[in-house]
Amino acid sequence: MTSSNPVQTDSQRPGSQRPESQRPSGQIDPRTLKGWLDSGRAVLIDIREADEYAREHIPGARHVPLSGFNASDFDGEHDRIGVFHCASGNRTAGAAAQLMQTAFGEVYLLQGGLQAWRNAGLPVNVNRKAPLPLMRQVQIAAGSLVVAGVALGFLVSPWLYLLAAFVGAGLAFAGISGFCGMARMLAVMPWNRAPVAPIPSPATHATREAVS
């Protein structure tokens, strides 16, 4: 790969559906993707989970969470370029083999994900009324409990150090098993169950201004 080429491909441009080994694929930088989206050449797919998408997303991105991803949902997209993104690029890289099974004529991953898109100064729809993504809530809660356990253990009783140890053990178990009890508990909290109004699209704003 060379840094001078914004699109790192394995082959040439698309036509009809080709074997995966012959299909152009690789990574694309945010600026090049913006040009593709503006010209209608590409379809952008956001594979983050629903709570993340509700909080912020790239305008025009389709939401297809990785947890429910089915490559056959894109069987009619042979003549399109498919670009997939997550928050930082790690999830798309980890699921690359699965994403490459789609029928897009070309398949690319957004290099650096939503974070790189935002850092490039490109538009992002943000809904600050939506709850924080669930995993960020877990991080905040777990970190707060660890700090509280250490402080209380030092100030009140050494037995309270067990609170920090319990939280650490729970996080380790979640990483090993894939089951996070704290995330399940937070998911049913009132602020996470309240309906969130969708973020108006630029087209919606334009329509409202025209009417007014």
N, C-alpha and C positions, 0 to 999 in steps of 0.2 A: 504494500500500500504506500502511496506517496501523498504527502500532505498537500501538494499542489492541486490534487483532484478532489473536489468536494464530494463526489460520489464515487465510492469504492466498489467497483463491479467485478463480477466474475466472467461476464460474457458480453453480448451485444444487446441491442434494443429489441422490444417485444413485438410479436405478431400474434399468432395463434398460440395456444397452450403448448408448452414444450416440456420435456422431462426435466425434473428438478435439477439434475446435474448440468443442464444446458441453459437454465433460466438465469438471467441477470439478477444478482442479489448482492447485498452488502450493507453499508451504512451510508447515511446521507446527513449533511450538516443542515442546521435550521434555515439558513438563508436560501439554500437551494430548494429545500422543501417548500418554503413560502412561495417561491416562484412557480413551482409545480402546482401547488394548490390554487393559486390565483389564476393559472391558465387552465385549470380543470384536468390536468394530466394525471393527478394522483388522488387516491382516497386515503385519508388519515384515520387510523384505528387506534383508539385509546384502550389499552388493556388493563388499566388500573381498576380498582374496585369502586363500587357505587359511591361510597362515602368520599373517596378522593375526587372522583369526577364531579360530584355535587359541589364540592368546595371550590374547585377551579379546573378549567380545561381549555384547550386550544379551540378557538371558534371553528365550527364546522367539523370537528372530529366526531366520528362515530364511536359510541361506547360499547365495547365488547369485552367485558371483564375476563381475565385469564382463567378465573375459577370456573367459568361456564363456557370456555372457548371450544368451538367446534369448527374445524377447518372446512367442513362441508357447507357451512353457512355462506361461503363465498364462491360457490360453484359457478355462479353466473358472471364472474368478474374477470374472464379470460383476457379481455382487451384493456384492462386498467392496471395502473401501477399501485400496489398496496404498500403503504408505509405504516409501520407499527411503532407505538411509543408507550413508555411507562413514565415513572417519575424521574429516574436518573439514568436509565439505560440498562440497569442490572437485570431487571425482570425480563425484558425483551431478549437480552443476550442469553439468559438462562433457558428461555423457551424458544430459542431460534429454530430448533429442529421442528417443533410443533407449528410455528408460524409459517415455515417454509412449505408446509403441506397444503396451504391454501392455493386456489386456482388462479391467483393474480398472474398477469403476464410477467410482471417483475415484482420482487419483494425486497423491501429495504427496512432497516431499523433506523429510527431517529437517534443520531449520535448524541449521547448526553441527556436524552429524554426531555421532559417538560422543563427541567431545570436549565438545560442549555438553550431551549427556545426562549425562556424568560430572560436569561442572561444576554441573549442577542437583541433584546429590546423589542421583541415581537409581541403581538397582542395576546392576552390571556383573559378569558372571562372568569371573574372572581366573584363568588357569592359569600360575603363575610358573615351572612346570617346562618350559613350552614355550619354544622358542628365540625370540629377538627377531625381529620381522618382518624379512624379507630386506633391504628397502631401508634399514632402520636399521642393519643389519650392514654394508651397503655404505658408508653415511655414516661409521660409526665406523672402518672399515678405511681408507677413502680419506683421511679427516682425519688419522688416525695416520700414514699413509705420507707425507703432505705435510709434517707437522710433523717427522717423522724426516728427510726429505730436506733440509729447510731447516737443521735443526740439524747434520746431518752435513756439509752443504755449508759451513757456517760453521766447524765445529770440525775437520774432517778434510781435505776437498778440495772445491774449487768444482765439480768434476765431479759431485759427488753432488747438487747442485741439480737435476740432470736427473731424479732420481727424482720430485721434486715436479712438475716439468714434465710428465713422463710420465703421472702420475696425473691431472693436470688435463686433459691432452689426451684421456685415456681417458674421463673424465666428459663432456667436451664431445662426443666421438663418440657416447657412449651417449645423450645428449640429442637429438642430431640424427638418429641412425639407429634408436633404440629398442632397440638391442642393447647389453647391458651384460655384458662379459666377466667382470668381477669378481663380479657377481650369479650368473652361471652357475657360477663356481668355488666360491663360498660355498654354493650350493644343494646341492652334492654332498659337503660336509664332513660328518663323522660326526654332529655335533650337530644338523644339519638333516635327516638321514636317519633318525634313531632315531624309532620310533613314540612318539607322545605320547598319554597317556591322556586321554580326553575329560573336559571339565569337567562334574561332576555337576549336574543341574538341581535347582532347589528341590524339585520333586516327588520326585526320587530321594532327597534328604535326608530328606524327610518320611516316605517309605516305610520307609527304614532305621530311623528313630527309632521308628516304630510297631511294627516287627518286634522291635526290641531291647527 
